[in-house]
């Protein structure tokens, strides 16, 4: 057995704002090309490369379909950047950026069938978009006015989960229910569940409990880990001794690593995984190997723990640019298309901003709403007492 490594940073009376050498090396080791097992269909240079195992799962992606995926990527990035700006201007309490992870989310979201169910964490704005959730419906969470205003049942997209990894338990339970109710099989209406989480969440007990129960009950759930290389300030290498997708072997189900910056590969691999689950061969673990180009949240400062060189390296693997290059060089798409998408994204950002600015502030009595599914005399009495107390201060 190898000797355990001491990863406890040295103490110092003067904290440094720069990462130490060991920390930098660990981060760089975790941000390589993804290894020989990485599934990739579109290189960072925009070249389409064959993969006998997964080409059939992207065979229907013609020029128009790829243009639609490009549009998804650009629009999602645009309103994400607007969310960042709104927080900096005091309109949102916090924002969780997805910059750099657009392909991982759009590819997976567009792979889902209408009857499938997704369980997100708090960064899956791209999956929300793919499931028909309007971006403005995300704002209440980050403005502190609601927990999400979309209908999870109608969209097949659960409300955001803030507790790290907890959605894996919810997704596994839901998937077990799909199996118990006979919704798994070869029929066109067969269902599957997909659960989104990050590399940091793999260190949480809830994720491992979800793996155990899903494996024991053959639950039709795809565990979709977006490995963006950093669990806030900790690189992946400090969380695991093996690639994350190989952890599935310990639970007895398939694991696979895909280029998380390649929207085609993410689409194809997720289609395959969901098909496996719908036909009774689940669960499946997907590790989407990507990179968080921005802060963990707007309350985070990534310059304190990673260097600019690492960020510049990953800019060369940008998920949007490789699709644009392929559309232009290989498929002859004209500039007018890209200009139109840019104009559409700017209009979306303007609508997103205006909706945020115009959101009314809920009254303090809102704290008593939706406490229970049915009415409660105790809560009603508390509300009336609060309103009476609150009104006594009016005009003071």
GITA-V643859 format. One record per backbone hydrogen bond with DSSP energy under -1.0 kcal/mol. NH is the residue of the N-H (numbers start at 1). CO is the residue of the C=O. If there is no record, write none. Layout:
nh: [NH:NH]
co: [CO:CO]
//
This chain:
nh: [24:25:26:27:28:29:30:38:39:43:46:49:55:57:58:61:62:66:67:68:69:70:71:72:73:74:75:76:77:78:79:80:81:82:83:84:85:86:87:88:89:90:91:93:94:101:105:106:107:108:109:110:116:117:118:119:125:128:129:130:131:132:133:137:138:143:145:146:149:155:156:157:158:161:166:168:170:171:172:173:174:175:176:177:178:179:180:181:182:183:185:190:191:193:194:195:196:197:199:203:204:208:209:210:211:212:213:214:215:216:217:219:221:222:223:224:225:226:227:227:228:231:232:233:234:236:238:239:240:246:247:248:249:250:251:253:256:258:259:260:262:266:267:268:269:270:271:272:273:274:275:276:277:278:279:280:281:284:285:286:287:288:289:290:292:293:298:300:304:305:306:311:312:313:314:315:317:318:322:324:325:326:327:328:329:330:331:333:337:339:340:341:342:343:344:345:346:347:348:349:350:351:352:353:354:355:356:357:358:359:366:367:368:369:380:381:382:383:384:385:386:387:388:389:390:391:393:394:396]
co: [20:21:22:23:24:25:26:35:257:47:43:41:51:54:55:58:60:62:63:64:65:66:67:68:69:70:71:72:73:74:75:76:77:78:79:80:81:82:83:84:85:87:86:142:142:98:101:102:103:104:105:106:113:192:156:194:123:124:125:126:127:129:128:134:135:139:140:140:137:151:152:152:118:121:163:165:166:167:168:169:170:171:172:173:174:175:176:177:179:178:278:187:183:220:117:222:119:224:226:200:201:204:205:206:207:208:209:210:211:212:213:214:219:193:284:195:286:197:225:288:226:234:230:231:231:229:235:236:236:243:244:245:246:247:248:248:285:287:39:289:259:262:263:264:265:266:267:268:269:270:271:272:273:274:275:277:276:221:254:223:256:225:258:227:228:99:95:297:301:302:302:307:308:309:310:311:314:315:318:320:321:322:323:324:325:326:326:327:334:335:336:337:338:339:340:341:342:343:344:345:346:347:348:349:350:351:352:353:354:356:363:364:365:366:376:377:378:379:380:381:382:383:384:385:386:387:390:391:393]
//
